[in-house]
Amino acid sequence: TPDFPPRPVRGARCVTSGVMSSSREGGRGLEQMRHVFVKTGVISQASGSAYVEFDATKVMCGVYGPRQGGKTGTATNDRGRLDVDVKLATFATPGARGKVGQGDAELEFASLLHRALESAVLLDTFPKTSVDVYVTVLEAAGAELPAAVACAAAALAHAGVAMRDLVSACSVARRPGTENGGTRGGALLLDPTTAEERNADGAVTLAHMSRLGEVTQVVATGSWDGDELDDAIQLAASGCARVDQALREVLRAEAQEHAPAGSVGAGT
């Protein structure tokens, strides 16, 4: 799976390319996201935890630490280490998984999630220790990686881990078009379902720090020209902004709920 280096996203504008139909399964528009639900404090034993739904896609995350050691023991005197583990629940995806075993899928997923989060976490604030992030995909119905990024970001914030900014993520799938034998002119679909991902001839997932306007990761599959890829990234950025808003609303409410009486909290 090719991935592209981080680059700034200037303005989260909504863009579609070669629109073929203005509606999708369930009646959503091309640029319309599914409902995003966020809840923190779902695992009592964890330092921080969260549960996120992108409609039928459901993810849970527990954060533990900072603590000594870690899975690989590579924390240094100057910097801590972020460890990420992903489990796909056996009931998460109906039917056979195909040729790729669950273990391989989990390792690849964990690597992508780690890269999306690492540049946002201030590792120098917990030297010689590690923060462990455990994600479980409870139900897979499309855009599992963006849901996991949002869930992990919320859990890290709930744990009080210092970050440069929250990380949100969103995917865009390209529905095959009618130009050049179906390779051009397809519609861009924000926040695709599993069926839309399966039928797509290309996809882009963006991980983004919305307040800072910085990209932490872009992963693309399929063949894209420069303008088309830029359109997909900008559309994904608009979805990231929506996820970021949902995260901040929940974290702000949670902070206000636990603030001492008479205190005034700063905006999240």
C-alpha positions in Angstrom: 0.0 0.0 0.0 1.7 3.2 -1.1 1.7 6.1 1.3 2.7 9.7 0.7 4.7 12.1 3.0 2.9 14.6 5.1 2.0 17.9 3.5 -0.1 20.9 4.5 -3.8 20.9 3.7 -5.0 24.4 3.0 -8.7 24.7 3.7 -11.0 21.7 4.2 -13.1 22.2 1.1 -15.6 19.7 -0.2 -14.8 18.5 -3.8 -16.3 15.8 -6.0 -14.8 14.6 -9.3 -17.0 13.7 -12.2 -20.2 13.2 -10.2 -22.3 10.3 -11.6 -25.0 10.2 -8.9 -25.8 12.5 -6.0 -26.9 9.8 -3.6 -25.5 6.6 -2.1 -26.7 3.6 -0.2 -28.8 4.8 2.7 -29.5 8.1 1.0 -26.3 9.8 1.9 -24.9 12.5 -0.4 -21.4 12.0 -1.9 -19.8 14.4 0.6 -21.9 13.3 3.6 -20.4 11.4 6.5 -22.1 8.8 8.6 -23.1 9.6 12.2 -20.1 9.9 14.5 -20.5 8.9 18.2 -17.7 9.3 20.8 -17.7 8.3 24.5 -14.8 8.4 26.9 -14.1 6.5 30.1 -15.4 3.1 28.9 -12.6 1.0 30.5 -12.3 1.6 34.2 -8.8 0.0 34.6 -7.2 2.0 31.8 -5.4 5.4 32.2 -7.7 6.6 29.5 -10.2 5.0 27.1 -12.8 5.7 24.4 -15.4 4.1 22.3 -16.2 5.5 18.8 -18.8 4.6 16.2 -18.9 5.7 12.6 -22.4 4.4 12.3 -22.0 0.6 12.1 -18.2 0.7 12.4 -17.4 0.3 16.1 -14.0 0.7 17.8 -12.8 0.6 21.5 -9.5 1.8 22.8 -7.7 1.6 26.1 -4.5 3.6 26.9 -2.1 2.5 29.7 0.8 4.4 31.1 3.2 6.1 30.9 4.9 3.1 32.5 8.3 1.5 32.6 9.4 -0.9 30.0 6.9 -1.5 27.2 6.8 -4.2 24.6 10.1 -3.4 22.9 12.0 -1.5 25.6 13.3 1.2 23.3 12.2 4.2 25.3 15.2 6.5 25.8 16.4 8.9 28.4 15.1 11.8 26.3 11.9 10.4 24.8 9.2 7.9 25.6 7.7 5.3 23.3 4.2 4.9 21.9 3.2 1.3 21.4 0.1 0.4 19.4 -1.7 -2.9 19.3 -4.8 -3.7 17.2 -7.2 -6.6 17.5 -9.9 -7.3 15.0 -12.7 -9.1 16.9 -13.5 -12.4 15.4 -17.1 -11.3 14.9 -16.1 -7.9 13.5 -16.2 -8.9 9.8 -18.8 -11.4 8.6 -17.6 -14.2 6.3 -14.1 -15.3 5.5 -11.2 -12.9 5.7 -9.6 -14.1 2.4 -6.0 -14.9 1.9 -4.6 -12.4 4.4 -4.7 -13.9 7.9 -6.1 -11.9 10.8 -2.6 -11.6 12.3 -1.2 -9.9 9.2 -4.2 -7.6 8.9 -3.8 -6.6 12.6 0.0 -5.9 12.2 -0.6 -3.7 9.1 -3.4 -1.9 10.8 -1.3 -1.2 13.9 1.6 0.1 11.9 -0.7 2.6 10.0 -2.4 3.7 13.3 1.0 4.2 14.9 2.3 6.4 12.1 -0.9 8.4 12.2 -0.6 9.1 15.9 3.1 9.3 16.7 4.0 12.8 15.4 1.1 14.2 17.5 2.2 12.7 20.8 4.8 14.7 22.8 7.1 11.7 23.5 9.6 13.9 25.4 7.1 14.5 28.1 7.4 10.9 29.4 11.1 9.9 28.9 12.2 6.3 29.7 8.6 5.1 29.7 6.0 3.9 27.2 2.4 4.7 26.6 0.5 1.6 25.3 -2.5 2.0 23.0 -4.8 -1.1 22.7 -7.5 -0.9 20.0 -10.2 -3.4 19.3 -12.3 -3.2 16.2 -15.7 -4.5 17.4 -17.6 -4.1 14.1 -16.1 -3.5 10.7 -18.5 -1.7 8.3 -16.1 0.6 6.4 -13.4 3.2 7.3 -12.1 1.2 10.3 -8.7 3.0 10.3 -10.2 6.5 10.6 -12.5 5.3 13.4 -9.5 3.7 15.2 -7.5 7.0 14.8 -10.3 9.0 16.3 -10.8 6.5 19.1 -7.1 6.3 20.0 -6.8 10.1 20.0 -9.8 10.5 22.3 -8.4 7.8 24.6 -5.0 9.5 24.7 -6.6 12.8 25.5 -8.7 11.2 28.2 -5.5 9.7 29.7 -3.9 13.1 29.9 -1.1 12.2 27.5 0.4 15.5 26.1 -0.2 16.0 22.4 0.5 18.7 19.9 -3.1 18.4 18.7 -5.9 15.9 18.4 -5.6 13.6 15.4 -8.7 12.8 13.3 -8.9 10.8 10.1 -11.3 10.2 7.2 -11.4 8.1 4.1 -12.5 8.8 0.6 -13.3 6.1 -2.0 -13.5 6.6 -5.7 -16.5 5.0 -7.5 -15.5 3.9 -11.0 -16.3 6.4 -13.7 -17.1 6.2 -17.4 -14.1 7.9 -18.9 -11.1 6.0 -20.3 -12.6 2.6 -19.7 -13.7 3.5 -16.2 -10.4 4.7 -14.9 -11.4 8.4 -14.8 -14.4 10.5 -14.0 -15.5 8.6 -10.9 -17.3 10.1 -8.0 -15.5 10.7 -4.7 -17.3 9.2 -1.7 -16.6 10.6 1.8 -16.5 8.0 4.6 -17.2 4.9 2.6 -18.9 1.8 3.8 -17.5 -1.7 3.3 -19.5 -2.2 0.1 -18.3 1.2 -1.3 -14.7 0.3 -0.4 -15.1 -3.1 -2.1 -16.5 -1.6 -5.3 -14.0 1.4 -5.4 -11.1 1.6 -7.9 -9.1 3.8 -5.5 -9.1 5.2 -2.0 -7.4 7.7 0.2 -7.2 7.9 4.0 -6.0 11.1 5.6 -4.9 11.6 9.2 -4.9 15.2 10.1 -4.3 17.6 13.1 -7.1 20.1 12.3 -6.1 22.9 14.7 -2.5 22.9 13.4 -3.5 22.2 9.9 -0.9 19.4 9.6 -1.1 16.0 8.0 0.3 13.0 9.9 -0.4 10.4 7.3 -1.8 9.9 3.8 -2.4 6.4 2.5 -3.6 5.9 -1.1 -4.5 2.8 -3.1 -5.3 2.7 -6.8 -4.0 5.0 -9.6 -4.5 8.8 -9.1 -3.3 11.8 -11.1 -2.2 14.9 -9.2 -5.4 16.9 -9.4 -7.6 14.0 -8.5 -5.5 13.0 -5.5 -5.6 16.6 -4.3 -9.4 16.7 -4.6 -9.6 13.4 -2.6 -7.3 14.8 0.1 -9.2 18.0 0.4 -12.5 16.1 0.7 -11.0 13.8 3.4 -9.8 16.9 5.3 -13.4 18.2 5.4 -14.4 14.9 7.0 -11.5 15.1 9.4 -12.8 18.5 10.5 -16.2 16.9 11.3 -14.5 14.1 13.3 -12.3 16.7 15.2 -15.4 18.6 16.2 -17.1 15.5 17.5 -14.0 14.6 19.6 -13.6 18.1 21.0 -17.3 18.3 22.0 -17.1 15.1 24.0 -13.7 15.9 25.6 -14.8 19.4 26.5 -18.0 18.1 28.1 -16.0 15.5 30.0 -13.6 18.1 31.3 -16.4 20.4 32.4 -18.1 17.6 34.2 -15.0 16.8 36.2 -13.9 20.4 36.8 -13.9 21.7 40.4 -16.9 23.8 41.4 -16.4 27.4 40.4 -13.5 26.8 38.0 -13.5 28.0 34.5 -12.0 25.6 31.9 -10.2 26.6 28.7 -11.6 25.6 25.4 -10.5 22.2 24.1 
